[in-house]
Amino acid sequence: MTKPLESAFLPPRQAFLTPIFRELRPSEHELLQGHLLRLSSESRVKRFCSPFSVQLIEKYCRNDGQPMPIIVGAFIGDTLRGVVELRFDRSRPRNTAELAISVEDDWQDIGVGTRLMEMALRCARDNGIARLEVNFLPLNTAMRRLAWKFGANFSHQTGLTKGLFSLSDMDYAVDAGSKRPQ
């Protein structure tokens, strides 16, 4: 527990600012790179399931030769602090996307990921996506809890957990926040 005197010298947490959540326009997709570069090394490993260098992030964000992703962001002030990406791959059916969420360390554990997941599910249904897949490391307990909360079914591979969302089977309102009983 932080002692009162020590807390006076801690940097203020900016949780008093209300995040603004919205879909990024294609012209704003370059904001993703800045966000990913601000992630800590640990958060990058959790997001990409392995260490990811600056050069790999730059290449990833160029999205060369890939279908345009859907990106929803959480803005704190004018800065993108969290994103959910729905990425498409030509080797998958058109109604399938991969989901990835990242939230900068200082903004974790205040509900940003939950709100991004709600928006991802809504965007997926609005765009005719019937199946979402999320891959994460078994040590990423926050992603596991979030996927479970929203009804993912899990499978396990060596060193990787896969969560599958079948959106055509979901009969709950996203506004309710969870498919799981409370």
C-alpha positions as a printed Julia matrix, in Angstrom:
182×3 Matrix{Float64}:
   0.0     0.0     0.0
   1.28    3.47   -0.82
   1.92    5.64    2.22
   0.23    9.07    2.2
   3.52   10.97    2.11
   4.83    8.86   -0.78
   1.64    9.32   -2.79
   2.17   13.08   -2.83
   5.3    12.51   -4.95
   3.88   10.0    -7.42
   3.11   11.24  -10.94
  -0.61   11.91  -11.28
  -2.59    9.22  -13.08
  -4.61   10.75  -15.83
  -7.58    8.48  -15.2
  -9.69   11.55  -14.6
  -9.77   12.13  -18.34
 -12.59   10.27  -20.03
 -11.5     8.15  -23.0
 -13.19    8.83  -26.33
 -13.79    5.63  -28.32
 -14.23    5.72  -32.08
 -13.29    3.97  -35.3
 -10.19    5.37  -36.96
 -10.49    6.6   -40.52
  -7.98    5.02  -42.94
  -6.12    8.36  -43.04
  -5.59    8.02  -39.26
  -4.14    4.51  -39.31
  -0.63    5.95  -38.91
  -1.62    6.74  -35.29
  -1.41    2.99  -34.63
   2.38    3.02  -34.99
   2.83    5.68  -32.3
   0.56    3.74  -29.96
   2.4     0.44  -30.5
   5.77    2.13  -29.98
   4.57    3.49  -26.62
   3.78   -0.02  -25.34
   6.24   -1.41  -22.81
   8.37   -4.39  -23.85
   6.13   -6.68  -21.8
   2.96   -5.3   -23.37
   4.45   -5.69  -26.87
   5.22   -9.35  -26.14
   1.65   -9.85  -24.91
   0.23   -8.08  -27.97
   2.34   -9.84  -30.63
   3.06  -13.13  -28.78
   6.81  -12.5   -29.13
   9.31   -9.63  -28.87
   8.63   -7.07  -31.58
  11.23   -4.5   -32.68
  10.64   -0.96  -33.88
  11.36   -2.1   -37.45
   8.78   -4.89  -37.22
   6.18   -2.46  -35.85
   6.84   -0.07  -38.74
   6.42   -2.92  -41.25
   3.29   -4.21  -39.49
   1.69   -0.76  -39.53
   2.34   -0.31  -43.28
  -0.02   -3.24  -43.83
   1.62   -3.85  -47.23
  -0.52   -5.94  -49.55
  -3.08   -6.81  -46.88
  -6.78   -5.93  -46.75
  -7.56   -2.72  -44.87
  -8.06   -3.46  -41.14
 -10.82   -2.01  -38.99
  -9.23   -0.13  -36.08
 -11.13    1.3   -33.14
  -9.22    3.55  -30.79
  -9.4     4.89  -27.27
  -8.24    8.49  -27.22
  -7.18   10.19  -24.01
  -7.0    13.83  -24.91
  -5.57   13.84  -28.43
  -3.46   10.71  -27.96
  -4.38    7.18  -29.03
  -3.86    5.06  -25.88
  -5.66    1.82  -26.74
  -6.77    0.02  -29.89
  -8.65   -3.0   -31.05
  -7.81   -4.19  -34.53
  -9.89   -6.43  -36.76
  -7.48   -7.77  -39.36
  -8.35   -9.72  -42.45
  -6.25  -12.28  -44.26
  -6.81  -13.43  -47.84
  -6.23  -17.03  -46.72
  -9.29  -16.91  -44.43
 -12.97  -16.7   -45.36
 -14.2   -13.13  -45.9
 -16.45  -13.29  -42.85
 -13.52  -14.11  -40.5
 -11.15  -11.64  -38.84
  -8.37  -11.73  -36.3
  -8.87   -9.53  -33.27
  -6.05   -7.87  -31.32
  -6.26   -5.45  -28.4
  -3.54   -3.31  -26.89
  -3.73   -0.7   -24.16
  -0.77    1.35  -22.99
   0.41    0.38  -19.52
  -0.69    3.56  -17.72
  -4.24    3.1   -19.03
  -4.74   -0.58  -18.19
  -7.18   -1.87  -15.56
  -9.66    1.0   -15.9
 -12.06   -0.58  -18.41
 -10.51    0.57  -21.69
 -10.01   -3.03  -22.94
 -13.59   -3.97  -22.05
 -15.01   -1.0   -23.95
 -12.75   -1.73  -26.95
 -13.97   -5.35  -26.98
 -17.59   -4.19  -26.95
 -16.9    -1.93  -29.9
 -15.0    -4.66  -31.76
 -17.93   -7.04  -31.49
 -20.34   -4.36  -32.66
 -18.09   -3.39  -35.61
 -17.63   -7.03  -36.54
 -21.37   -7.67  -36.68
 -21.97   -4.39  -38.54
 -19.42   -5.5   -41.16
 -20.81   -9.02  -41.63
 -18.04  -10.8   -39.73
 -19.33  -14.09  -38.33
 -16.15  -15.33  -36.67
 -13.4   -13.58  -34.73
 -10.16  -15.19  -33.62
  -7.77  -13.91  -30.98
  -4.38  -15.49  -30.33
  -2.51  -14.82  -27.11
   0.15  -16.2   -24.82
  -1.1   -18.33  -21.89
   0.54  -15.81  -19.49
  -1.71  -13.02  -20.83
  -4.38  -13.45  -18.15
  -5.98  -10.07  -18.91
  -6.71  -11.14  -22.5
  -7.97  -14.53  -21.32
 -10.39  -12.88  -18.85
 -11.59  -10.41  -21.46
 -12.17  -13.08  -24.11
 -13.93  -15.32  -21.59
 -16.13  -12.45  -20.42
 -17.36  -11.94  -23.98
 -18.01  -15.6   -24.75
 -14.9   -16.91  -26.5
 -14.34  -20.64  -26.8
 -10.71  -21.61  -26.2
  -8.3   -24.04  -27.77
  -4.66  -24.5   -26.9
  -1.6   -25.02  -29.05
   2.01  -25.23  -27.96
   2.75  -21.87  -26.37
  -0.42  -20.2   -27.67
  -4.07  -19.92  -26.68
  -6.74  -19.23  -29.29
 -10.08  -17.67  -28.47
 -12.9   -18.04  -30.99
 -15.98  -15.86  -31.1
 -18.88  -17.1   -33.19
 -20.84  -13.91  -33.68
 -23.72  -15.56  -35.49
 -24.42  -17.5   -32.28
 -24.27  -14.54  -29.92
 -27.69  -13.62  -28.67
 -26.8   -10.96  -26.15
 -26.71   -7.22  -26.42
 -23.2    -5.81  -26.52
 -24.5    -2.92  -24.43
 -25.05   -5.41  -21.63
 -21.28   -5.87  -21.63
 -20.96   -9.63  -21.34
 -22.32  -12.9   -22.61
 -21.35  -14.62  -19.37
 -23.77  -14.71  -16.44
 -22.89  -12.17  -13.78
